């Protein structure tokens, strides 16, 4: 019998770090300084997939770009979704510096102004009647706080979430997540009662319905993916919460009305709705929050990543006031839960997004980029689908458009060719070029990225005779 723990899990979070193509690229590009630093990194850090070994060594990060020790500058269309306002925004650095001078830390048992101001701001900008807040140092912790609140408010513990989703690396967050990388084999027993269903994925509908040019045919499928969530809610009968990314960061976009159907089902069966907007919140999809596209308000909304402005780590849970029901227990009580410096960073980040109209920029340039990529789809036989909202866009590479055969090797070849020309992004699900530029991106930079993609896809197609 094969030892399953020795098998490699399916990739979803990023490209392979140990492929032959990666090794060839490293051999061609890395200088002696880079190799020495990477050797030190490999020596001191515990290895983990999609992180080890590192791609290269970052030397500088400013605006929409990073630079490595090889001297190569890249437009960063990845940024771990933290770089909404770009790297090293001067207003953010100034605000952090002033806050460190005024109050560098507040013991958790004391209140502080910057944390309160951030809570007020989040209550103001989030949709519906979300108004009560808790902060954590990272998104995974914030997800687990949201799960605790749902348990406390409903008296239940079961959840419904989606295969292929990512909600964090902690045991609770990985339990509701749906990726092998974080939940299978070496992770051991996870939380009980964490039911999973197939996600919305119209180009590869798990329920077998045909798409039309990547879009759902609602008259045929009747939103079965949404109705199945209702089905499980009814059959289980005692679910505490449905937890999901309103727009999957892979990315996949829900069919029209998907979340309204799920919201109605949650109300009917007494379950809460938790939206994980850690990668999509604060404007990435062309609206301040991705759930606004479907006009659906969750009971709890979780933010992180970009909330710290690409400098400091902070995450948040924002809930309806009626869910403030566990005052006699500790839901988080983290050391840096009300850190005045991280809170100031988050507040300033939101103010920058508003002041510089970055949500609108994401909507306008995102649509432009989406339209241009669809023109490239018509040009290239290897582009099977282009999907996205705002500045979260996926380009799926295929060997055959009719059969939708995944072109994993081709996608990886495109990546390294793009890196050589100064464009960085990540691959998800093995063959999806996931493009997530910062909200500060300019039309000129978008045009440059499109030119690079066009050139590199052309070169990669010729290399495999597509």
QUISULKA-V817756 format. One record per pair of residues at least 24 apart in sequence whose C-alpha atoms are under 8 Angstrom apart, sorted by the first residue. I is the first residue (numbers start at 1). GAP is how many residues later the second one is. Records with the same first field share a line. If there is no record, write none. Layout:
# QUISULKA-V817756
I->GAP + GAP
This chain:
# QUISULKA-V817756
4->181
5->180 + 181
9->171 + 172
10->170 + 171
11->170 + 417 + 418 + 419
12->152 + 167 + 169 + 238 + 416 + 417 + 418
13->37 + 414 + 415 + 416
14->36 + 412 + 413 + 414 + 415 + 416
15->35 + 397 + 411 + 412 + 413 + 415
16->34
17->32 + 33 + 34 + 35 + 36 + 37 + 38
18->35
21->391 + 392 + 395
22->394
25->391
29->41
30->26 + 40
31->38 + 39
33->36 + 37
34->35 + 36
49->132
61->26 + 27
62->24 + 25 + 26 + 27
63->24 + 25 + 26 + 377
64->373 + 374 + 376 + 377
72->350
73->349
74->345 + 347 + 348 + 349 + 350
75->347 + 348 + 349 + 370 + 374
76->347 + 348 + 349 + 361 + 362
77->346 + 347 + 348 + 349 + 358 + 359 + 360 + 361
78->346 + 347 + 348 + 356 + 357 + 358 + 359
79->357 + 358 + 359
80->225
81->198 + 199 + 224 + 225 + 355 + 357
82->197 + 223 + 224 + 225 + 226 + 227 + 228
83->223 + 226 + 227 + 355 + 356
84->200 + 222 + 225 + 226 + 353 + 354 + 355 + 356
85->224 + 225 + 264 + 267 + 268 + 273 + 353 + 354 + 355
86->223 + 224 + 352 + 353 + 354
87->222 + 223 + 224
88->222 + 223
91->257 + 261
92->217 + 253 + 256 + 257
95->249 + 250 + 253
96->245 + 246 + 248 + 249
99->241 + 242 + 245
100->241
103->237 + 238
104->235 + 236 + 237
105->234 + 235 + 236
106->232 + 233 + 234
107->228
108->225 + 226 + 227 + 228 + 229 + 230 + 231
111->227
112->226 + 228
113->227
114->226 + 227 + 229 + 230 + 233
115->223 + 224 + 225 + 228 + 229
117->230
118->225 + 226 + 228 + 229
121->226
122->196
123->195
126->163
127->165 + 170
128->169
129->191 + 192
130->169 + 170 + 188 + 189 + 190 + 191
131->187 + 188 + 189 + 190
132->186 + 187 + 188 + 189 + 192
133->183 + 184 + 185 + 186
134->182 + 183 + 184 + 198 + 203
135->179 + 180 + 181 + 182 + 202 + 203
136->178 + 179 + 180 + 196 + 198 + 200 + 201
137->176 + 177 + 178 + 197 + 199 + 200
138->166 + 167 + 175 + 176 + 177
139->28 + 29 + 139 + 163 + 164 + 165 + 166 + 175 + 176 + 177
140->27 + 28 + 29 + 30 + 33
141->27 + 29 + 32
142->160 + 161 + 173 + 174 + 175
143->24 + 25 + 29 + 30 + 133 + 159 + 174
144->28 + 29
145->172 + 186 + 187
146->128 + 154 + 156 + 171
147->94
148->183
149->174 + 175 + 176 + 177 + 182
150->90 + 91 + 122 + 173
151->89
152->173 + 174
153->170 + 171 + 172 + 173
154->86 + 116 + 117
155->85
156->82 + 83 + 84
157->36 + 82 + 83
158->34 + 35 + 36 + 37 + 80 + 81 + 82 + 83
159->34 + 35 + 36 + 80 + 81 + 82 + 83 + 84
160->34 + 35 + 36 + 37 + 69 + 73 + 79 + 81 + 82 + 83
161->33 + 34 + 35 + 36 + 81 + 82 + 83
162->34 + 35 + 36 + 37 + 82
163->33 + 34 + 35 + 36
164->35
165->79 + 80 + 83
167->109
176->67
197->31 + 32
198->27
199->26
200->25 + 26 + 52 + 53 + 54 + 55
201->51 + 52 + 53
202->50 + 53
203->182
213->172
214->171 + 172 + 173
215->40
216->39
218->37
223->32 + 35
226->32 + 33 + 35 + 36
227->34 + 35
229->33 + 36
230->32 + 35 + 36
233->32 + 33 + 36 + 38
234->35
237->32
238->31 + 32 + 33
239->30 + 31 + 32
240->30 + 31 + 32
241->25 + 30 + 31 + 32 + 33
242->24 + 29 + 30 + 31 + 32
243->30 + 31 + 32 + 33
244->30 + 31 + 32
245->30 + 31 + 32
246->29 + 30 + 31 + 44 + 45
247->33 + 43 + 44
249->30 + 31 + 143
250->144 + 178 + 179 + 182 + 184
251->136 + 137 + 141 + 142 + 143 + 183
252->135 + 136 + 142
253->134 + 135 + 136
256->38
257->37
258->36
259->35 + 37
260->34 + 35 + 36
263->33 + 35
272->26 + 27 + 28
273->25 + 26 + 27
274->24 + 25 + 26 + 27 + 28
275->25 + 26 + 27
276->25 + 26 + 27
277->24 + 25 + 26 + 27
278->24 + 25 + 26 + 27 + 28 + 37
279->24 + 25 + 26 + 27
282->24 + 25 + 68 + 71 + 77
283->70 + 75 + 76 + 79 + 156
284->75 + 78 + 106 + 107 + 108 + 154 + 155
285->74 + 77 + 78 + 81 + 103 + 104 + 105 + 106 + 107
286->73 + 74 + 75 + 76 + 77 + 78 + 80 + 103 + 104 + 105
287->72 + 73 + 76 + 103
288->71
307->38 + 39 + 42 + 43
308->34 + 37 + 38 + 41
309->36 + 37 + 40
312->30 + 33
313->29
314->28 + 29 + 32
358->81 + 82
359->80
361->78 + 79
362->28 + 29 + 77
363->26 + 27 + 28
364->26
365->25 + 26 + 77 + 78 + 81
366->24 + 25 + 26
369->77 + 81
372->78
373->77
376->78
380->77 + 78
381->85
382->25 + 75 + 79 + 84
391->44 + 45 + 46 + 47 + 48
392->42 + 43 + 44 + 45
393->41 + 42 + 43
394->38 + 39 + 40 + 41
395->37 + 38 + 39 + 40
396->35 + 36 + 37
397->34 + 35 + 36
398->33
399->67
406->24 + 25
407->24
410->50 + 51 + 54
413->47
414->39 + 42 + 43 + 46
417->39
418->34 + 35 + 38
421->31
423->26 + 29
